[in-house]
Amino acid sequence: MRAAVDGAMNAFWRLGYSATNLPALLRAMELSRGSFYKAFGDKHAAYLAALDHYERNNIAAAVSLLTDSQRGDGFERILTLFRQAQEDRQETARGCFVCNAMVEVAPNDEQVADKTLCMARKLEDALFDAISDIDALKSLDEGVRRRKAAIVTRFYIGSKATGKTGRDNQDWAALLKDILNLSI
């Protein structure tokens, strides 16, 4: 079933929720109509499963990177997150699955809004951990570090959305240093 959910996620990611019709979804999931309805019930349930799949894989990987002190100091981990997102050209061309869901589906779907906000909060908490592991920022009040994490989270999601243009080739180190008010 994991392969089917991965197929659904990729179809929704490539086409968007509204434009993904049942035949396209069935092809992407490699399921018959009967198997699809038995496993998911409807398109909305498949979409929610795709969001959960994205969280288990992509968001969990980002959180793992940001909270793993073996991967460098906090700034290096944040910089790696931005660079990895830019290097994945296939993902970059589609934008961020969570951002796409926030824009297209969440305004009219409370379940999707809750799921996407939960994912953004997990990312923000991990960014807070990374920011708290930057020597120049450790002495800042927790509230200040949390606001910085909120800003970087929104910057990250926005950078993935603008990546859909194919022209998002930024000097992440310089931009992040400016945002975090670092002179390192």
Stockholm file with secondary structure:
# STOCKHOLM 1.0

chainA/1-184         MRAAVDGAMNAFWRLGYSATNLPALLRAMELSRGSFYKAFGDKHAAYLAALDHYERNNIAAAVSLLTDSQRGDGFERILTLFRQAQEDRQETARGCFVCNAMVEVAPNDEQVADKTLCMARKLEDALFDAISDIDALKSLDEGVRRRKAAIVTRFYIGSKATGKTGRDNQDWAALLKDILNLSI
#=GR chainA/1-184 SS CHHHHHHHHHHHHHHCTTTCCHHHHHHHHTCCHHHHHHHTSSHHHHHHHHHHHHIIIIIHHHHHHHHCGGGCSHHHHHHHHHHHHHHCHHHHHHCCHHHHHHHHTGGGCHHHHHHHHHHHHHHHHHHHHHHTTSGGGTTSCHHHHHHHHHHHHHHHHHHHHHGGGSCCCCCHHHHHHHHHTCCC
#=GC SS_cons         CHHHHHHHHHHHHHHCTTTCCHHHHHHHHTCCHHHHHHHTSSHHHHHHHHHHHHIIIIIHHHHHHHHCGGGCSHHHHHHHHHHHHHHCHHHHHHCCHHHHHHHHTGGGCHHHHHHHHHHHHHHHHHHHHHHTTSGGGTTSCHHHHHHHHHHHHHHHHHHHHHGGGSCCCCCHHHHHHHHHTCCC
//
